[in-house]
Amino acid sequence: LSDRDGAGNHDPRVILIAFLCVGIWISYAPGLFSAIVGLGIALMTVMIPGPGRDRWARVASTFRWSLLFAIIVFVLYVLLSSPIEPAWWRLGPIAVSKSGCLTGARLSVTFIAFVALARSLLLYATPSGLAAALTWMLRPLRLVGLKPEILYGFVFVTLRLIPGMVAES
């Protein structure tokens, strides 16, 4: 892996490690505020490359594809979680509580942050560079008899097929 590839992108190993660190931080955000900060970081990674109009179009597209699912996650979690404290509102077996609302909001924000992070990952590196970086990171698995080159093939083919599948739909 070279420092920069022909497309002008940075070293995919550094990008993959940085995005894994941000992804882990978003995963283990202890509360809603931490998840919102993680969402802000993920959205900034979407906004940084490119001119102004493209930045806002990428952010709008990120929300357009993930907001509906995030709302569904929020509603299901609020309605199906068992309240620990007294319910704010009750309709038969359905009870809405403060902890259910906060946890549902945190999960929804975390989901949108991961969508933004995954979207921005390909803004900074090529699919083949990311697959090569993943293979490089998994080299220690050779010590136990696993071949990371096989994973490279799967990841490379998957990352190449997704844009074509999106274009057909």
PyMOL CGO cylinders between C-alpha atoms (Angstrom):
from pymol import cmd
from pymol.cgo import CYLINDER

trace = [
    CYLINDER, 0.00, 0.00, 0.00, 1.39, 3.33, -0.97, 0.3, 1, 1, 1, 1, 1, 1,
    CYLINDER, 1.39, 3.33, -0.97, 0.99, 6.62, 0.87, 0.3, 1, 1, 1, 1, 1, 1,
    CYLINDER, 0.99, 6.62, 0.87, -1.36, 7.93, -1.79, 0.3, 1, 1, 1, 1, 1, 1,
    CYLINDER, -1.36, 7.93, -1.79, -3.06, 6.14, -4.66, 0.3, 1, 1, 1, 1, 1, 1,
    CYLINDER, -3.06, 6.14, -4.66, -3.69, 7.44, -8.16, 0.3, 1, 1, 1, 1, 1, 1,
    CYLINDER, -3.69, 7.44, -8.16, -7.06, 8.96, -7.23, 0.3, 1, 1, 1, 1, 1, 1,
    CYLINDER, -7.06, 8.96, -7.23, -5.48, 11.39, -4.78, 0.3, 1, 1, 1, 1, 1, 1,
    CYLINDER, -5.48, 11.39, -4.78, -6.87, 9.62, -1.74, 0.3, 1, 1, 1, 1, 1, 1,
    CYLINDER, -6.87, 9.62, -1.74, -4.92, 9.16, 1.45, 0.3, 1, 1, 1, 1, 1, 1,
    CYLINDER, -4.92, 9.16, 1.45, -3.50, 5.92, 2.78, 0.3, 1, 1, 1, 1, 1, 1,
    CYLINDER, -3.50, 5.92, 2.78, -6.51, 3.60, 3.23, 0.3, 1, 1, 1, 1, 1, 1,
    CYLINDER, -6.51, 3.60, 3.23, -4.94, 1.96, 6.29, 0.3, 1, 1, 1, 1, 1, 1,
    CYLINDER, -4.94, 1.96, 6.29, -4.96, 5.27, 8.18, 0.3, 1, 1, 1, 1, 1, 1,
    CYLINDER, -4.96, 5.27, 8.18, -8.49, 6.03, 7.02, 0.3, 1, 1, 1, 1, 1, 1,
    CYLINDER, -8.49, 6.03, 7.02, -9.78, 2.59, 8.02, 0.3, 1, 1, 1, 1, 1, 1,
    CYLINDER, -9.78, 2.59, 8.02, -8.16, 2.79, 11.46, 0.3, 1, 1, 1, 1, 1, 1,
    CYLINDER, -8.16, 2.79, 11.46, -9.53, 6.31, 12.05, 0.3, 1, 1, 1, 1, 1, 1,
    CYLINDER, -9.53, 6.31, 12.05, -13.02, 5.30, 11.00, 0.3, 1, 1, 1, 1, 1, 1,
    CYLINDER, -13.02, 5.30, 11.00, -12.89, 2.15, 13.13, 0.3, 1, 1, 1, 1, 1, 1,
    CYLINDER, -12.89, 2.15, 13.13, -11.95, 4.31, 16.13, 0.3, 1, 1, 1, 1, 1, 1,
    CYLINDER, -11.95, 4.31, 16.13, -14.82, 6.74, 15.50, 0.3, 1, 1, 1, 1, 1, 1,
    CYLINDER, -14.82, 6.74, 15.50, -17.19, 3.81, 14.92, 0.3, 1, 1, 1, 1, 1, 1,
    CYLINDER, -17.19, 3.81, 14.92, -16.21, 2.18, 18.19, 0.3, 1, 1, 1, 1, 1, 1,
    CYLINDER, -16.21, 2.18, 18.19, -16.65, 5.50, 20.01, 0.3, 1, 1, 1, 1, 1, 1,
    CYLINDER, -16.65, 5.50, 20.01, -20.12, 5.94, 18.48, 0.3, 1, 1, 1, 1, 1, 1,
    CYLINDER, -20.12, 5.94, 18.48, -21.02, 2.34, 19.41, 0.3, 1, 1, 1, 1, 1, 1,
    CYLINDER, -21.02, 2.34, 19.41, -20.17, 2.80, 23.06, 0.3, 1, 1, 1, 1, 1, 1,
    CYLINDER, -20.17, 2.80, 23.06, -21.50, 6.34, 23.51, 0.3, 1, 1, 1, 1, 1, 1,
    CYLINDER, -21.50, 6.34, 23.51, -22.95, 6.23, 27.03, 0.3, 1, 1, 1, 1, 1, 1,
    CYLINDER, -22.95, 6.23, 27.03, -25.81, 8.67, 26.54, 0.3, 1, 1, 1, 1, 1, 1,
    CYLINDER, -25.81, 8.67, 26.54, -27.83, 10.67, 24.06, 0.3, 1, 1, 1, 1, 1, 1,
    CYLINDER, -27.83, 10.67, 24.06, -25.48, 13.67, 24.17, 0.3, 1, 1, 1, 1, 1, 1,
    CYLINDER, -25.48, 13.67, 24.17, -22.44, 11.50, 23.34, 0.3, 1, 1, 1, 1, 1, 1,
    CYLINDER, -22.44, 11.50, 23.34, -24.37, 9.91, 20.48, 0.3, 1, 1, 1, 1, 1, 1,
    CYLINDER, -24.37, 9.91, 20.48, -25.28, 13.36, 19.13, 0.3, 1, 1, 1, 1, 1, 1,
    CYLINDER, -25.28, 13.36, 19.13, -21.61, 14.40, 19.29, 0.3, 1, 1, 1, 1, 1, 1,
    CYLINDER, -21.61, 14.40, 19.29, -20.75, 11.19, 17.39, 0.3, 1, 1, 1, 1, 1, 1,
    CYLINDER, -20.75, 11.19, 17.39, -23.39, 12.05, 14.80, 0.3, 1, 1, 1, 1, 1, 1,
    CYLINDER, -23.39, 12.05, 14.80, -21.84, 15.52, 14.44, 0.3, 1, 1, 1, 1, 1, 1,
    CYLINDER, -21.84, 15.52, 14.44, -18.40, 14.00, 13.86, 0.3, 1, 1, 1, 1, 1, 1,
    CYLINDER, -18.40, 14.00, 13.86, -19.79, 11.55, 11.31, 0.3, 1, 1, 1, 1, 1, 1,
    CYLINDER, -19.79, 11.55, 11.31, -21.66, 14.32, 9.47, 0.3, 1, 1, 1, 1, 1, 1,
    CYLINDER, -21.66, 14.32, 9.47, -18.50, 16.46, 9.41, 0.3, 1, 1, 1, 1, 1, 1,
    CYLINDER, -18.50, 16.46, 9.41, -16.68, 13.59, 7.70, 0.3, 1, 1, 1, 1, 1, 1,
    CYLINDER, -16.68, 13.59, 7.70, -19.42, 13.61, 5.05, 0.3, 1, 1, 1, 1, 1, 1,
    CYLINDER, -19.42, 13.61, 5.05, -19.20, 17.39, 4.61, 0.3, 1, 1, 1, 1, 1, 1,
    CYLINDER, -19.20, 17.39, 4.61, -15.43, 17.94, 4.43, 0.3, 1, 1, 1, 1, 1, 1,
    CYLINDER, -15.43, 17.94, 4.43, -14.57, 16.82, 0.88, 0.3, 1, 1, 1, 1, 1, 1,
    CYLINDER, -14.57, 16.82, 0.88, -15.94, 18.75, -2.08, 0.3, 1, 1, 1, 1, 1, 1,
    CYLINDER, -15.94, 18.75, -2.08, -17.49, 22.16, -2.73, 0.3, 1, 1, 1, 1, 1, 1,
    CYLINDER, -17.49, 22.16, -2.73, -20.30, 23.66, -0.66, 0.3, 1, 1, 1, 1, 1, 1,
    CYLINDER, -20.30, 23.66, -0.66, -23.36, 22.51, -2.62, 0.3, 1, 1, 1, 1, 1, 1,
    CYLINDER, -23.36, 22.51, -2.62, -22.09, 18.93, -2.78, 0.3, 1, 1, 1, 1, 1, 1,
    CYLINDER, -22.09, 18.93, -2.78, -21.54, 18.91, 0.98, 0.3, 1, 1, 1, 1, 1, 1,
    CYLINDER, -21.54, 18.91, 0.98, -25.15, 19.71, 1.81, 0.3, 1, 1, 1, 1, 1, 1,
    CYLINDER, -25.15, 19.71, 1.81, -26.43, 17.32, -0.86, 0.3, 1, 1, 1, 1, 1, 1,
    CYLINDER, -26.43, 17.32, -0.86, -24.45, 14.46, 0.73, 0.3, 1, 1, 1, 1, 1, 1,
    CYLINDER, -24.45, 14.46, 0.73, -25.81, 15.33, 4.20, 0.3, 1, 1, 1, 1, 1, 1,
    CYLINDER, -25.81, 15.33, 4.20, -29.38, 15.51, 2.87, 0.3, 1, 1, 1, 1, 1, 1,
    CYLINDER, -29.38, 15.51, 2.87, -28.93, 12.20, 1.09, 0.3, 1, 1, 1, 1, 1, 1,
    CYLINDER, -28.93, 12.20, 1.09, -27.56, 10.60, 4.27, 0.3, 1, 1, 1, 1, 1, 1,
    CYLINDER, -27.56, 10.60, 4.27, -30.64, 11.70, 6.20, 0.3, 1, 1, 1, 1, 1, 1,
    CYLINDER, -30.64, 11.70, 6.20, -33.03, 10.80, 3.39, 0.3, 1, 1, 1, 1, 1, 1,
    CYLINDER, -33.03, 10.80, 3.39, -31.90, 7.18, 3.39, 0.3, 1, 1, 1, 1, 1, 1,
    CYLINDER, -31.90, 7.18, 3.39, -31.56, 6.69, 7.13, 0.3, 1, 1, 1, 1, 1, 1,
    CYLINDER, -31.56, 6.69, 7.13, -34.14, 8.89, 8.84, 0.3, 1, 1, 1, 1, 1, 1,
    CYLINDER, -34.14, 8.89, 8.84, -37.16, 6.67, 8.13, 0.3, 1, 1, 1, 1, 1, 1,
    CYLINDER, -37.16, 6.67, 8.13, -35.42, 3.60, 9.54, 0.3, 1, 1, 1, 1, 1, 1,
    CYLINDER, -35.42, 3.60, 9.54, -34.21, 5.60, 12.56, 0.3, 1, 1, 1, 1, 1, 1,
    CYLINDER, -34.21, 5.60, 12.56, -37.77, 6.75, 13.27, 0.3, 1, 1, 1, 1, 1, 1,
    CYLINDER, -37.77, 6.75, 13.27, -39.02, 3.16, 13.03, 0.3, 1, 1, 1, 1, 1, 1,
    CYLINDER, -39.02, 3.16, 13.03, -36.30, 2.04, 15.47, 0.3, 1, 1, 1, 1, 1, 1,
    CYLINDER, -36.30, 2.04, 15.47, -37.24, 4.85, 17.86, 0.3, 1, 1, 1, 1, 1, 1,
    CYLINDER, -37.24, 4.85, 17.86, -40.97, 4.10, 17.78, 0.3, 1, 1, 1, 1, 1, 1,
    CYLINDER, -40.97, 4.10, 17.78, -40.49, 0.35, 18.17, 0.3, 1, 1, 1, 1, 1, 1,
    CYLINDER, -40.49, 0.35, 18.17, -38.07, 0.77, 21.04, 0.3, 1, 1, 1, 1, 1, 1,
    CYLINDER, -38.07, 0.77, 21.04, -40.31, 3.26, 22.83, 0.3, 1, 1, 1, 1, 1, 1,
    CYLINDER, -40.31, 3.26, 22.83, -43.42, 1.12, 22.40, 0.3, 1, 1, 1, 1, 1, 1,
    CYLINDER, -43.42, 1.12, 22.40, -41.89, -2.30, 23.07, 0.3, 1, 1, 1, 1, 1, 1,
    CYLINDER, -41.89, -2.30, 23.07, -39.45, -1.55, 25.88, 0.3, 1, 1, 1, 1, 1, 1,
    CYLINDER, -39.45, -1.55, 25.88, -40.55, -2.33, 29.39, 0.3, 1, 1, 1, 1, 1, 1,
    CYLINDER, -40.55, -2.33, 29.39, -40.42, 0.80, 31.53, 0.3, 1, 1, 1, 1, 1, 1,
    CYLINDER, -40.42, 0.80, 31.53, -38.14, 0.76, 34.56, 0.3, 1, 1, 1, 1, 1, 1,
    CYLINDER, -38.14, 0.76, 34.56, -39.70, 3.86, 36.09, 0.3, 1, 1, 1, 1, 1, 1,
    CYLINDER, -39.70, 3.86, 36.09, -43.34, 4.97, 36.04, 0.3, 1, 1, 1, 1, 1, 1,
    CYLINDER, -43.34, 4.97, 36.04, -44.72, 5.49, 32.55, 0.3, 1, 1, 1, 1, 1, 1,
    CYLINDER, -44.72, 5.49, 32.55, -45.32, 8.95, 31.10, 0.3, 1, 1, 1, 1, 1, 1,
    CYLINDER, -45.32, 8.95, 31.10, -48.19, 7.64, 29.10, 0.3, 1, 1, 1, 1, 1, 1,
    CYLINDER, -48.19, 7.64, 29.10, -50.01, 4.29, 29.06, 0.3, 1, 1, 1, 1, 1, 1,
    CYLINDER, -50.01, 4.29, 29.06, -52.41, 2.76, 26.55, 0.3, 1, 1, 1, 1, 1, 1,
    CYLINDER, -52.41, 2.76, 26.55, -53.26, -0.77, 27.62, 0.3, 1, 1, 1, 1, 1, 1,
    CYLINDER, -53.26, -0.77, 27.62, -50.07, -2.87, 27.53, 0.3, 1, 1, 1, 1, 1, 1,
    CYLINDER, -50.07, -2.87, 27.53, -48.09, -0.09, 25.85, 0.3, 1, 1, 1, 1, 1, 1,
    CYLINDER, -48.09, -0.09, 25.85, -46.25, 2.19, 28.26, 0.3, 1, 1, 1, 1, 1, 1,
    CYLINDER, -46.25, 2.19, 28.26, -44.01, 5.07, 27.21, 0.3, 1, 1, 1, 1, 1, 1,
    CYLINDER, -44.01, 5.07, 27.21, -41.29, 5.96, 29.70, 0.3, 1, 1, 1, 1, 1, 1,
    CYLINDER, -41.29, 5.96, 29.70, -38.45, 8.47, 29.87, 0.3, 1, 1, 1, 1, 1, 1,
    CYLINDER, -38.45, 8.47, 29.87, -35.79, 5.74, 29.72, 0.3, 1, 1, 1, 1, 1, 1,
    CYLINDER, -35.79, 5.74, 29.72, -37.47, 4.17, 26.67, 0.3, 1, 1, 1, 1, 1, 1,
    CYLINDER, -37.47, 4.17, 26.67, -37.57, 7.51, 24.87, 0.3, 1, 1, 1, 1, 1, 1,
    CYLINDER, -37.57, 7.51, 24.87, -33.93, 8.35, 25.69, 0.3, 1, 1, 1, 1, 1, 1,
    CYLINDER, -33.93, 8.35, 25.69, -32.66, 4.90, 24.70, 0.3, 1, 1, 1, 1, 1, 1,
    CYLINDER, -32.66, 4.90, 24.70, -34.72, 4.90, 21.50, 0.3, 1, 1, 1, 1, 1, 1,
    CYLINDER, -34.72, 4.90, 21.50, -33.38, 8.35, 20.59, 0.3, 1, 1, 1, 1, 1, 1,
    CYLINDER, -33.38, 8.35, 20.59, -29.79, 7.25, 21.33, 0.3, 1, 1, 1, 1, 1, 1,
    CYLINDER, -29.79, 7.25, 21.33, -30.16, 4.17, 19.12, 0.3, 1, 1, 1, 1, 1, 1,
    CYLINDER, -30.16, 4.17, 19.12, -31.71, 6.20, 16.30, 0.3, 1, 1, 1, 1, 1, 1,
    CYLINDER, -31.71, 6.20, 16.30, -28.96, 8.83, 16.43, 0.3, 1, 1, 1, 1, 1, 1,
    CYLINDER, -28.96, 8.83, 16.43, -26.32, 6.09, 16.55, 0.3, 1, 1, 1, 1, 1, 1,
    CYLINDER, -26.32, 6.09, 16.55, -27.82, 4.44, 13.48, 0.3, 1, 1, 1, 1, 1, 1,
    CYLINDER, -27.82, 4.44, 13.48, -27.77, 7.69, 11.49, 0.3, 1, 1, 1, 1, 1, 1,
    CYLINDER, -27.77, 7.69, 11.49, -24.17, 8.30, 12.64, 0.3, 1, 1, 1, 1, 1, 1,
    CYLINDER, -24.17, 8.30, 12.64, -23.13, 4.88, 11.32, 0.3, 1, 1, 1, 1, 1, 1,
    CYLINDER, -23.13, 4.88, 11.32, -24.84, 5.51, 7.99, 0.3, 1, 1, 1, 1, 1, 1,
    CYLINDER, -24.84, 5.51, 7.99, -22.99, 8.83, 7.69, 0.3, 1, 1, 1, 1, 1, 1,
    CYLINDER, -22.99, 8.83, 7.69, -19.71, 7.20, 8.70, 0.3, 1, 1, 1, 1, 1, 1,
    CYLINDER, -19.71, 7.20, 8.70, -20.12, 4.39, 6.18, 0.3, 1, 1, 1, 1, 1, 1,
    CYLINDER, -20.12, 4.39, 6.18, -21.04, 6.87, 3.45, 0.3, 1, 1, 1, 1, 1, 1,
    CYLINDER, -21.04, 6.87, 3.45, -18.03, 9.05, 4.12, 0.3, 1, 1, 1, 1, 1, 1,
    CYLINDER, -18.03, 9.05, 4.12, -15.64, 6.09, 4.21, 0.3, 1, 1, 1, 1, 1, 1,
    CYLINDER, -15.64, 6.09, 4.21, -15.79, 5.78, 0.43, 0.3, 1, 1, 1, 1, 1, 1,
    CYLINDER, -15.79, 5.78, 0.43, -15.29, 9.55, 0.04, 0.3, 1, 1, 1, 1, 1, 1,
    CYLINDER, -15.29, 9.55, 0.04, -11.77, 9.20, 1.43, 0.3, 1, 1, 1, 1, 1, 1,
    CYLINDER, -11.77, 9.20, 1.43, -10.56, 5.92, -0.04, 0.3, 1, 1, 1, 1, 1, 1,
    CYLINDER, -10.56, 5.92, -0.04, -11.27, 3.66, -2.98, 0.3, 1, 1, 1, 1, 1, 1,
    CYLINDER, -11.27, 3.66, -2.98, -13.03, 0.32, -2.48, 0.3, 1, 1, 1, 1, 1, 1,
    CYLINDER, -13.03, 0.32, -2.48, -9.94, -1.59, -3.57, 0.3, 1, 1, 1, 1, 1, 1,
    CYLINDER, -9.94, -1.59, -3.57, -7.78, 0.45, -1.19, 0.3, 1, 1, 1, 1, 1, 1,
    CYLINDER, -7.78, 0.45, -1.19, -10.15, -0.27, 1.71, 0.3, 1, 1, 1, 1, 1, 1,
    CYLINDER, -10.15, -0.27, 1.71, -10.17, -3.98, 0.92, 0.3, 1, 1, 1, 1, 1, 1,
    CYLINDER, -10.17, -3.98, 0.92, -6.36, -3.99, 0.76, 0.3, 1, 1, 1, 1, 1, 1,
    CYLINDER, -6.36, -3.99, 0.76, -6.17, -2.11, 4.07, 0.3, 1, 1, 1, 1, 1, 1,
    CYLINDER, -6.17, -2.11, 4.07, -8.53, -4.61, 5.69, 0.3, 1, 1, 1, 1, 1, 1,
    CYLINDER, -8.53, -4.61, 5.69, -6.40, -7.47, 4.39, 0.3, 1, 1, 1, 1, 1, 1,
    CYLINDER, -6.40, -7.47, 4.39, -3.29, -5.75, 5.79, 0.3, 1, 1, 1, 1, 1, 1,
    CYLINDER, -3.29, -5.75, 5.79, -4.94, -5.33, 9.19, 0.3, 1, 1, 1, 1, 1, 1,
    CYLINDER, -4.94, -5.33, 9.19, -5.98, -8.98, 9.30, 0.3, 1, 1, 1, 1, 1, 1,
    CYLINDER, -5.98, -8.98, 9.30, -2.52, -10.40, 8.45, 0.3, 1, 1, 1, 1, 1, 1,
    CYLINDER, -2.52, -10.40, 8.45, -2.05, -11.75, 12.00, 0.3, 1, 1, 1, 1, 1, 1,
    CYLINDER, -2.05, -11.75, 12.00, -4.85, -14.22, 11.27, 0.3, 1, 1, 1, 1, 1, 1,
    CYLINDER, -4.85, -14.22, 11.27, -2.38, -16.15, 9.10, 0.3, 1, 1, 1, 1, 1, 1,
    CYLINDER, -2.38, -16.15, 9.10, -0.80, -17.38, 12.33, 0.3, 1, 1, 1, 1, 1, 1,
    CYLINDER, -0.80, -17.38, 12.33, -3.93, -19.41, 13.06, 0.3, 1, 1, 1, 1, 1, 1,
    CYLINDER, -3.93, -19.41, 13.06, -4.35, -20.67, 9.48, 0.3, 1, 1, 1, 1, 1, 1,
    CYLINDER, -4.35, -20.67, 9.48, -6.88, -18.15, 8.12, 0.3, 1, 1, 1, 1, 1, 1,
    CYLINDER, -6.88, -18.15, 8.12, -6.27, -16.38, 4.81, 0.3, 1, 1, 1, 1, 1, 1,
    CYLINDER, -6.27, -16.38, 4.81, -7.20, -12.68, 4.78, 0.3, 1, 1, 1, 1, 1, 1,
    CYLINDER, -7.20, -12.68, 4.78, -6.79, -12.63, 0.98, 0.3, 1, 1, 1, 1, 1, 1,
    CYLINDER, -6.79, -12.63, 0.98, -10.08, -14.53, 0.68, 0.3, 1, 1, 1, 1, 1, 1,
    CYLINDER, -10.08, -14.53, 0.68, -11.77, -11.79, 2.71, 0.3, 1, 1, 1, 1, 1, 1,
    CYLINDER, -11.77, -11.79, 2.71, -10.19, -9.23, 0.33, 0.3, 1, 1, 1, 1, 1, 1,
    CYLINDER, -10.19, -9.23, 0.33, -12.01, -10.87, -2.57, 0.3, 1, 1, 1, 1, 1, 1,
    CYLINDER, -12.01, -10.87, -2.57, -15.36, -10.85, -0.79, 0.3, 1, 1, 1, 1, 1, 1,
    CYLINDER, -15.36, -10.85, -0.79, -15.04, -7.23, 0.36, 0.3, 1, 1, 1, 1, 1, 1,
    CYLINDER, -15.04, -7.23, 0.36, -13.79, -6.03, -3.02, 0.3, 1, 1, 1, 1, 1, 1,
    CYLINDER, -13.79, -6.03, -3.02, -16.62, -7.69, -4.95, 0.3, 1, 1, 1, 1, 1, 1,
    CYLINDER, -16.62, -7.69, -4.95, -19.23, -6.46, -2.46, 0.3, 1, 1, 1, 1, 1, 1,
    CYLINDER, -19.23, -6.46, -2.46, -17.98, -2.86, -2.55, 0.3, 1, 1, 1, 1, 1, 1,
    CYLINDER, -17.98, -2.86, -2.55, -17.98, -2.93, -6.35, 0.3, 1, 1, 1, 1, 1, 1,
    CYLINDER, -17.98, -2.93, -6.35, -21.49, -4.39, -6.63, 0.3, 1, 1, 1, 1, 1, 1,
    CYLINDER, -21.49, -4.39, -6.63, -23.27, -1.96, -4.30, 0.3, 1, 1, 1, 1, 1, 1,
    CYLINDER, -23.27, -1.96, -4.30, -23.07, 1.13, -6.60, 0.3, 1, 1, 1, 1, 1, 1,
    CYLINDER, -23.07, 1.13, -6.60, -24.34, -0.95, -9.52, 0.3, 1, 1, 1, 1, 1, 1,
    CYLINDER, -24.34, -0.95, -9.52, -27.24, -2.30, -7.50, 0.3, 1, 1, 1, 1, 1, 1,
    CYLINDER, -27.24, -2.30, -7.50, -28.16, 1.21, -6.34, 0.3, 1, 1, 1, 1, 1, 1,
    CYLINDER, -28.16, 1.21, -6.34, -28.07, 2.46, -9.95, 0.3, 1, 1, 1, 1, 1, 1,
    CYLINDER, -28.07, 2.46, -9.95, -30.44, -0.31, -11.09, 0.3, 1, 1, 1, 1, 1, 1,
    CYLINDER, -30.44, -0.31, -11.09, -33.05, 0.36, -8.41, 0.3, 1, 1, 1, 1, 1, 1,
]
cmd.load_cgo(trace, "trace")
